[in-house]
Amino acid sequence: DPQRTAFLLRKQWTLYSVTPLYRFSDARLRDYARLLSAFIAAEKQKGLAVEVGVELDIKVSVSSLPDLKGSDQDQAAILVQLSSRSAASSKNSEEKLIWSGWFCCVSGDDLSENVPEDFTCLPLFLANGGESYTSIVGSWFQKTFDCCFRRLAISPLNLSWMAAMWTGCKVDKTASAMELVFSVPCLPQPLNISYAIHPEDAKALWDTVQKTPGEITQEEVDVFMDCLYSHFHRHFKIHLSATKLVKVSTAIASAHCDGIIKFLQSQYLTGVLMLLTELAISQIQ
């Protein structure tokens, strides 16, 4: 449902992998919101005890996003949102969203089949907002459900796959250019090279490389990238193969090697999440 997931688009999300959650229950989301709210208040007051249920300056919402699933075996995504109202504002004033995070598992059947019943598999976590809140929320989930969070980086190899896969997706003709950003190693000062390709040209190249529509092989990805490198070298006499691919931007999404993602098209959201779920599971295993 594009309306229910529209708020996920065009925001910068930081990626984490999460080990299975012990004794997590969909039926207790409101309880989790109250407990997490009290935990945040205690952290903000430097460890002083806070009574569960009292009204706090930060409101916590924990809800389900059942649309973000790749198969019936997947656990429904869980959305955590922190909202704030200034002390000077009236009780009826609008709350301001200050942090969002969500757990999901899109086509993560391989992981789900291999864990005991008491564990819930939500291997991919995405956060948008201040790092301090990400740390506090992550700490509460780790203590409550005996899980572990780790930043999820994206390798140059996986970025090249994203470039090829997303280039092959159909978008409207006003789509922005595909941009690849490369980092040049062994220099005293950081130097990046930005390489922009018209989306129709990139799609035409991919169509000549891909042999079986709907399937992608490592060989095809390598040929696609080598063609782009050769074209760049012909014009600028620079070997991009000697650099490191650090960012890919397309009309579908943009991804950075540090584990930063931005979704741009709702119809391809689950497809991108499927790939990210696979990366998160590979890090856990």
N, C-alpha and C positions, 0 to 999 in steps of 0.2 A: 504494500500500500504506500504509494509515493507521499501521501499527506502525512502518514505516521512517521515516516523516516526522513522527511525533508530537513529536519533540524540537524541531521547528521552530515548534510552536504556543506561544502565550502568552509568547513572548519578545519583547523590543524589539529590532528589527533596524534598523540604519542603512543607508540605500541609497546605492549608488555606480553610476555607469555606467563601463564598461570598454571601451576600444578592442580590436579583435581581437588575440589572442595569437599571436606569431610562433613557429613550430616547437614548439608545445605538443603533447605526446603522452600519450594515455591509458595507454599501456603503461609509462610511466616514473614513475608516481605515487609509488612507494616511493623512487626516487632523489630526486625533488623533496622528499619529506619529510626525507630525510637532509641534503640541501643547505640547505633552509630552516632546519632545526634548528641547523646550524653557523652560519648567518648570524645567527640570533637570539642565539646564544651570543656571537658576535663583537660584536654591537651592545651586548649587556649588559656586555661587558668593555671597552667603549669602543674598539672597533676592533682589539683584539688578535687575531691569527690563531688559529683553532681547527681542529683536525684533524677532517675529515669522518668520521663513524662512531663517535666516542667517545661514551660515555654522558654525557648532559647532564641538568641539573635540569628542563629543559622538554622534554617529548616532543611531537613533531609527527606528526600523522596526516593523510595526504592520501588521500581515497577518492572513489569514484564514487557518485552517486545517480541511477541510470538511470531511476527512476520519474518524475523531474521533467522530463518532456518534453511538448511539445504536439503534436509531429509526428515522423515518422521522420527528417526532415532535421535536427532539433535535435540539438546536441551534449549528451551526458549531463551533468547538473550535477556539479560538483566541490566536495567538502566538505573544508575545512581546519580541523583542531582542534588546539588547544594545551592540553596537560595538564601539571600540576605536581605534584611530590612534594617535601615539605619535606626538607631535609638530615637532620633528626633522625629522620625516619621510616624504617622498615625497607624493604628492597627489595620485600617482598611486600605492602606497604600499598597501599591503593587510591589511584589517581591522581585528582586533582581537575581537572575541566575549567575552564579559566580564560578561554578565548576560542574563538569559533567564527566561521567565515566561509564563504560558499559562492557559487560562480559558477553562473549558470544562464542558459538561453535557452529560453523557452517560446513556441513559434510565432514564432520570429524568422527565418522563411524569407527574407524580403526582404533582410535583411542578409547571411545566409549565401550567397545566390546571387551576391552582388556582390563577394566578396573572393577573392583568389588562394588556391590550394591550400594553401600553407604556413601559412595563418592559421586559427585556431580562434575561432569566434564565441561568446563567453560574455559578453554585454553588461551583464548585471545582476549586481552583487555586493552581498551583504548581510552585515553584521558585527554580532556581539553580543559585547561585552567591552570591555576598556580601550582607549582611543584610541591609546595608545602601541604596543600590539600590532598594532592595525589599520594604523598607520603603518609599522611594521617589515615586516609581511607584504606590505603594498602595495608598499613600496619594493623588496622582493626580486622580486616578480612583475614590476614595471616594468623592473627591470634585466635580469631573465632572459629575458623574453618581449617586450621592447620595446613594452609597452602603456602606457596612461595611465589613471589613476583620477580621477574627478571626483565630488564629492558630487552626489546627485540630489535636487533639490528637487521638490515637488509643488505646482503652481499651484492657486489657488482654483477655476479652471475644471475642472481634473482632479479636485479634491476633490468638486465638485458632481456630476460624473459618477459617482464612486465611491459617493456617497450614494444616487443614483438606482439604480444597478446593484445594489448590495448590498441595498437595500430590497426589490427585486423577487425576491430569492432566498428559497426556502422553508427555514424553520428551525422547530424545535419551539416550542410555545406558551409556553415559559418563557424565551424569548429576552429579553435586556436591551433597554432603550429605545435608540432611535437618538439619538445626541447630536451636535449641531453646535456648534462653538466658534468665535466670531467675535472678531476683534481690532478695537478702536475706534481709529481713527487720530487723529493731531493732538492728543493729550492729554499734559500734562506727566508724568503717571504712567500706566504700562501698565494697560489695562482690557480684560478679556475678558468676553464674554457667552456663557453656556452655554444651549443650547436643546435640551431633551429631548422626544422624541416617542414615544409608545407604538408599539411595532413593528407591531401590527396596524393602527393608525390610519395609519401611514406607508405600509404595504403597500396599504391600501384606497385611499389617495390616488393612489399610483403606478398602481394598476390602472385608475383612471379616466382617467389621463393617457396611458398607453402604448397606442398604437393597434395595433401588431403584436407579439404575444408573441415574444420571442427577438431582437427588433431594438430598438435605441434610437437616437433622433435627438437632435441638439442642441436642437431646438425642444421636445421632450418634457422634457428635463432642465431647460430654462429655465422651462417652465410649472410643473413640479414644485417648483422652488425658489421661484418667484414666489408660489405658493399658500402655501408655508410662511412666506414673508416677510409676506404679507398677514395670515395668521392671527396672527402675532406682533405685527404693528403694531396689529391690532384690539384686542388685550389690553393691550399695554404702550406704545403710541404711539411705538415706536422703529423707524426705517427700517433694517433689517438690510442692505439693498442699499448703504447708505453705509459699511458696515464691510467687513472682509476675512475670508473664511472660512479658518481656519487648521487646523482639525482635524475629522475625521469619525470617529465610533465607531458601529459596528453589531455585530450578532451574527456577521457574517462576518469582519470585520477592523476595525482602527482605523488611521488614517493621519494624519500631521501634515505640515504644509507644509514643515518642515525636512528632510523625507526620512526620517521614522521610521515604521515599519510594525509591526503586530502581527497575526499570523494567528490566528484563533480557531476556524475550522472546516476540518478536513482535506479534506472533500469539495469545498470551493471553493478549495483551495490553488492548483491549476494555473490556475484562472480569474483569480485575483488576480495571479499571477505573469505571466500573459499580458499584462495591462494594464501592469504595471511594466516588463516587457521592452520593450514598445512605447515607453514613456516614455524608457527608457535608450537605445534605438536612436535616437530623435528627437534626443536630446542629443548623441550621437556624430556624427550626420550634420549 
